Amino acid sequence: MQTLNDVSVLIHPGLNGAGANHWQTQWEQAFPDFVRVQQADWDRPVYDVLAAT
């Protein structure tokens, strides 16, 4: 069985991103090795940025 150390975890917020109390943000804070997809404007995400992550 794999552990979290054996995999890469990508956090991909949806429209409007994930606020401070959102479960994705909580996971990102709890697990520093998780990587969050970043966007300049989550109301208008840019596909190329998402695809490059």
Residue pairs with C-beta under 8 A, 6 or more apart in sequence:
4 31
4 33
8 33
8 35
9 27
9 31
9 33
9 34
9 35
10 34
10 35
10 36
10 37
10 53
11 18
11 24
11 27
11 28
11 34
11 35
11 36
11 37
12 36
12 37
12 50
12 53
13 22
13 24
13 36
13 37
13 39
13 42
14 42
15 42
15 43
15 45
16 42
16 43
17 39
17 42
18 24
18 25
19 25
24 36
27 34
28 34
28 36
35 53
37 49
37 50
37 53
38 49
38 53
39 45
39 46
39 49
39 50
40 46
